[in-house]
């Protein structure tokens, strides 16, 4: 409870201090001004205006007149009338709304529900995201306690609660906090012995895994690893494991199915993949992407094709992105961001790598799946895309906090043992 309250308190106070005191901006923005607040980005506009469309009953769509007004720029990137190739990505209805699959559906739906329940304002999504941050810190505590011990769990929960990037993203219209909460919930359920024996919890685990995929599709390719791990590393009997995994798989597919059906009805393509995947995972130049996206048989095939064109260049770019993804900060950031991210990196990252190495040697069965997820996420973005703000790194930060706490505990325990031996 203390970890939860601390996480909530620091997110409320920290974001208010930055917005109102340092940036001198209104902390709560309501009404139509909410949609135009802050510097607009493509993702932010996608989420806000898709949520607006859902609230107004137009489904998963955007209206570009709203979009252009928010950008205050008539040369906006996305007016279909000016860029005919966008007809392959959007379907216009009679009311001037353009149905799309630019981003996965869960976060816009979360945003729409928040705004519908609490009104059109910053407060409506900020408070739920603050609570998600608090609950995520508690989940880190519970996961760590199961894997290691109470002291390490408290430290891991505190690191997550006080992690600057996780604190300040609470105020942003971004998917990361919801995705982190769903990820942690899934890993917490996966490690529970009782959840493997309770078929309802097995179904819940699969459903949460499906929601996580429909929040960030980069998780999709890790799902087979989860099933393989659960089959070979679970201590349950073979028949019980097969039954558990079957229910997990069915509930997972059941969550994905509505989005795939909707895409088939609107675009004629039975898929859960979004157009965002085409630009991020395949790293296609925009000009080529514009011309080929409507006929691309598979994003994965296009990605492989782009690698085969110049494998050496791909390896060089991947190494550069690998270094960038694990860097304390980037040249894109201002001084305060570099300082904050640099200090948090210095405190967490070295200790987390030590903790992962030690956990892999001592507790591979209990810790291996999370270690594989961290490595997968690093390699996935190394081979595809790393944003200059390093927000695509946020989902692994709570998991690094777990191993960072274990690394510090190991150093402390060794120091204590050496001190006793010298007496």
SULBEL-V337009 format. One line per field, one symbol per residue. phi: phi as a letter, one per 40 degrees, with the letter a starting at -180 (. if undefined). psi: psi as a letter, one per 40 degrees, with the letter a starting at -180 (. if undefined). burial: b if it has 9 or more other C-alpha atoms within 8 Angstrom, else e. A space follows every 10 residues. Layout:
phi=???
psi=???
burial=???
This chain:
phi=.ccccccccc cccccccccc cccfbccbbb gccdcbcgcc bdcdcdcccc ccccccgbgc abbccccccc cfaccdcbcc ccbdccccbb bcbccgcbca bcbccccdcd cccccccbgc addccccdcc cccccccccc dccccccbac cccccccccc cbcdcccccc cccacdcccc cccccccccc cccccccccc cccccccccc ccccbbcccd ccddcccccc ccbccccdcc cccccccdcc ccccccddcc cdccccbgbc accbcdcccc ccfcddccdd cbccbccacc ccccccccda dccccccccc ccccccccab cccccccccc cccccccbcd cccccccccc ccbcccbccc cccccdcccd cccbabcccg cccddccccc cccccccccc cccccccccc ccc
psi=dddddddddd dddddddddd ddefihdhhi addddeiihh iddddddddd dddddeeeag iihddddddd efhefidehd degddedeei hhadeeihii fdiieddddd dddddddeig iddddddddd dddddddddd dddddddbid dddddddddd dehddddeed eigieddddd dddddddddd ehdddeehdd dddddddddd dddedheedd eedddddddd ddeieiiddd dddddddddd dddddddddd ddddddeehg ieiidddddd defhiddddd deddehdhdd dddddddddg dddddddddd dddddeidii ediidddddd dddddddddd dddddddddd ddfdddeddd dddddddddd ddechhidef deeddedddd dddddddddd dddddddddd de.
burial=eebbbbbbeb bbebbbbbbb beeeeeeebb eeebbbeeeb eeebbbbbbb bbbbbeebbb bbbbeebbbb beeeeeeebb eeeebbeebb beeeeebbbb bbebbbbbbe bbbbbbebeb bbbbbbebbb bbbbbbbbbb bbbbbeebbe ebbbbbbbbb bbbbebbbbb beebbbbbbb bbbbbbbbbb eeeebbbebe bbbbbbbbbb bbbbbbbebe ebeeebbebb beeeeeeeeb bbebbebbbb bbbbbbeebb bebbeeeeee bbebbebbbb bbbbeeeebb eebeeeeebe ebbeebbeee eeebeebbbb bbebbeebbb eebeeebbeb bbebbbebbb bbbbbbebbb eebbeebbbb bebbebbbbb bbbbbbeeeb eebbbbbbbb bbbbbbbbbb eeeeeeeeee eee
